Amino acid sequence: MDSSPQALSGIRVLDFTQMMLGPLCTQTLADLGADVVKVERPGVGEWMRKMPMLGEFVGRDSAAFHAFNRNKRSIAIDLKNADGKALLLEIVKDFDVVTENFRAGVMDRLGLGYDDFKAIKPDIIYASGSGWGQRSELAKQNWPGQDLLIQAMCGVMYNTGKSGDEPTACGTPIADFAASQAMVSGILAALIARDRHGVGQRVEVDLYSATLNLMAQENFAVLNQGLELERSQTGIATPWNDAPYGPHPTSDGYIAIAMCPLDKLAGLLGDPEIAKLHGFNDRDAIKRRIDARTATMTSKDLLDHLKQSDVWCAPVRDSRTAMDELVAMESELLIELDHPQAGPLKAIACPITLSQTPASKTNPAPLVGQHTATVLDDLIGEERRSALQKQGVIG
């Protein structure tokens, strides 16, 4: 077994997060060695557990829950019970970080906001994720903070797909992902600030600002060039790129080509007319001519031909093909987990590689309250934990 220390060993996180934004953030911290203690509702747990993917569950929980909650310990505490709230405020002294991603104001109303924890532990780092921010104008309008709605409001849907198509959402929740990684960065920065400057602080991220930042180049152009972004007629991948930049049909599928000089591509595809077109205004005409040539070749033959000339290209594949390849290769991008209900599972590994303090923990997502006794016995003692359990304060 690898005995290398982990980067965040010794850091403890009290985790109230749910869905994707917060759980993916805290899973990243857990992958890097933090002791993440997930607080869930007794008997029920986080509601994402029961959100099926493709209508099915993996070991009684959603695949999404498994994907974002490995390497954590779960304790079950009733947040609405006064004794449960008091218990959480008591044990926070043993934690470095508190995380939550409820709607703005919810934790304050529960008596578990930043000021409540700060009064107990002045150097606590309290990280909040929300849809629109804690005090923004959009937050005051009470819009639901959910990934698809953020994509709609930020412009993502109108930047994706072809001109004339309905607004098209990205095929994965990019707003949640962007905010989750911003939250990781904020927490790590706050930990450094605490260690160097002796201060705790509140860290705030939100889906809206994180997604606007994800679209920084598009938004900079709109703000400074007086432009309106318009999708191409032929499905070029972004509204601001020249062709080639997107998928092209072959006789047996699709390939993607990115940013190849037109004179070079014209020669490789045997169509000198391609080289006579140029610039942003010709992008749809360029795409159509490239399509006409690529459609006459198989994907393999075309990719071999283009790669020999150092053209940026790749096959367009579905998720099943990509995952089957990783399994066949026994890739390090996959990790093995052994879940008590679902059995052996595979998951995508932490994307961060550290040479001296690697991410190496591979514990599956916990059952609801699986570690309540283990965690609380260490913090408050077995006798008191048992009494609280009998009172229904904890699960």
Helices and strands as residue ranges (DSSP letters): E 12-15, H 21-31, E 35-40, G 47-50, H 63-68, E 72-76, H 82-91, G 92-94, E 97-100, H 106-109, H 114-120, E 125-130, H 137-140, H 147-154, G 157-159, H 174-197, E 201-206, H 207-214, H 216-225, E 245-250, E 253-258, H 262-269, H 273-276, G 280-282, H 283-294, H 299-308, E 313-315, H 319-329, E 334-339, E 343-348, H 372-380, H 382-390
